[in-house]
Amino acid sequence: MTRRQTVDEADLTRRLDAMSLKEKVTLLTGGDAWTLTPVAAAGLASLTLSDGPVGPRGPSFGGDTPPALLFPSPSSLAATWDEDTAYETGRLMGLKAREIGVHVLLAPTVNLHRSPLGGRHFECYSEDPHLTARVTVGFIRGVQSTGVAATVKHFVGNDSETQRMTYDARIDEKTLREVYLPPFEAAVREADVWAVMAAYNSVNGTTMTENGRLLTEVLKQEWGFDGVVVSDWQAARTTEASAVAGLDLVMPGPDGPWGDALIAAVEQGAVPPAVIDDKVRRILRLAARVGALDEAAGPGHIPVPSNVRSRMRQLAVQGSVLLRNDGLLPLRPGTLRKVALIGPNAVRFATQGGGSAQVTPEHVVTPLDGLRRALGEDIEITVHPGVFPHTKLLPLDGGTATDPVTGEPGVRLDYLDADGNLVSDEHKDPANWWFPIVLGPGVAELTVRTRLGLRDSGTHRLSVIGTGHFTLRVPGHEPLTHEQLQEGDDIAALLLNPPSHTFAFPAVRGETDIMLSVRPQRNLPYPVTLLGLGYDVPRGTDEEELEAAVTAAAEADAVVLMVGSDSDTEAENVDRTTLTLRGRQDELVEQVCAANPRTAVVVNAGSPFVLPWAERPAALLWSWFPGQEGADAIADVLTGTEPGGRLPTTFPAAEADVPVLSTRPVDGTLDYSEGGLIGYRAYTARGTAPLFPFGHGLSYTTWDYEDFAVTGDIERGLSIRVTVRNTGGRAGREVVQAYLDPAGDEPQRLIGFAAVEAGASEVVMASITVPAETLSIWGAAGWVPRTGPHRIRVGRSVADLRLTAAAPRPS
Ligand code: BGC
């Protein structure tokens, strides 16, 4: 149990008393999108908040974000099945946050993998509440050990993205308590989290920012949460209802439903002053914890360790899941002369998913860099994309585009009035995925001018991200036009999933001056918009690229084939519509495996996909979105480093087998009528075999489960000790998993796990402590202990349980 950090409450009272009502209420809405207004009278500095789950980005979003450390995505972290690793990850992120002046990290995301189509699947940990809770606790303790607040989100029922602002999740009390609330409860009770984010959606008829039952009765009163409840960005829509329900902080600001309206509500007696004081006290308490009260009070400076990049690489290794291996892996460089590196993700490596979690990585190791380093210079590596499955192009890079005015890498942006006169101009670097555009009142049109240095002749592609009417002028060609407009006025949709259009034009190698005219969409309610530019070099048709890839595969001694998804396929604000890999990737795998049986397929994706060819390659490795160092980690695993990961979620054999597939609300309602039957519990209950079960993952060695002992009892908690032997010829890591197999119809469920390491032939003991709370069930009057006979089963995955014993009953 984390000891609650004590704060001098009398000191907070003095500071609170020094503030006027206006100052108090001003503090309760962001001063801008990412910071709170400082209050000199209370000695309160401005607090800075930042996303997020793959590392702190800093107080910005979109084009102008500074470079950051990009960690493996949360589904990879959960695949480590290791609370200590989660702690270390949180700690590294916390230290980085401190370094860039961030007080509050908007992570972790602990919603569950209810449907594999969920757009933020990659950003959540698992389909299992227990595994999610353990990773959550480790991560939060790590972040907060640095004096930075973690923010557990999104409380609660935000397990999918379709109509996320408005849907009503209907979740019965037992399911809430046993499945969706436990990660939040553990965050509060065990990890003493300092902030909670209230979700966009409703639960059982009330939107979460107004849900007094969950925010006040459960979170604050029952669990004793003494930190700050912050709204998800623009989730607060009312003044009184949200203020009295338990929401403490409205983000972003400075506008919003509180401000003067809340002052008026207090003055009219509709909102008691004590309610305001409680919120302010919570923010002051948060400020005390993160060292933002009186400059001197801050925790001392601890630098980010200089080996952070090699640690990030190890984290990605620990999360990698070896799903199958016929013996091709590890690759032995001494036996190879020529290796084919094939696949769309080999040339466009997916390091992260899309949405508010996104950061601009300081650098990215490419798969070719990683493999070259691991294999050495003597082995020839040929690279072929095979197919192009992406819906968007990569940002136009400064190596291709030059500002014709300054000669710097990038573009020249001219703002024109209605008569075509120049209002202002500026230089922009489109290397980020888009940049913000301020639409001043006199601005009617923008032109983007750039000199493209084309390295090849052929059909070039230039894409435009944003909304409006676009005209592309390329010398020697008729102008190309396109109009893309946003329907509705959802700014989050515009920022998180901006539309993109690709123009294609033939051009020969050399320099070409192009001009893009943009008449921005003006009927939207915001005075800013965004613009992004993408580019792609001439490439063959899928048919041509497939043929080239297959030829290269046939000529190689071994093939590394990388398929998967990208940050457009898996992104916030949209759910996926299919579990099939985009484009002709399945066909590519089939053809490459047929051309060369010595093929290792690496799937580079944050969420499960259906893999109809899973038995075809000699080896199958799941890399997730592994962050900036991930390609080195993949090469490490391919050449012999023990892959540490186990699946935190079930991989289905077919879409039809998925217990909860649809994320589409019906008449605004998402009915969680399946209760606790999500993920492996549903597969077990139905007797359906998945492609790869929950908990599955191979080691480079083999393990025997020799013995186990269960002490304690089912009512007061259990102590499980499992003896495992490394029966292979090398050292390895095993994740020993313990499941409760209840009597009756209830499916078995994870109750504990422990990772152990052992050298060749060594025997080790895994100890798993299962507290009483993990075993209890929600009854009509609250938590009750289990009665009746139960079995405890231990093994390598939910479908590979090696030993079984009766759970002791109280004597
Ligand atoms: C997301 C949050 C995020 C916030 C700030 C919202 O769209 O749901 O997870 O922290 O934006 O970027």
Residues whose N, C-alpha, C, O or C-beta is under 5 A from the ligand:
A	BS01	BGC	D51 L106 D232 W233 S356
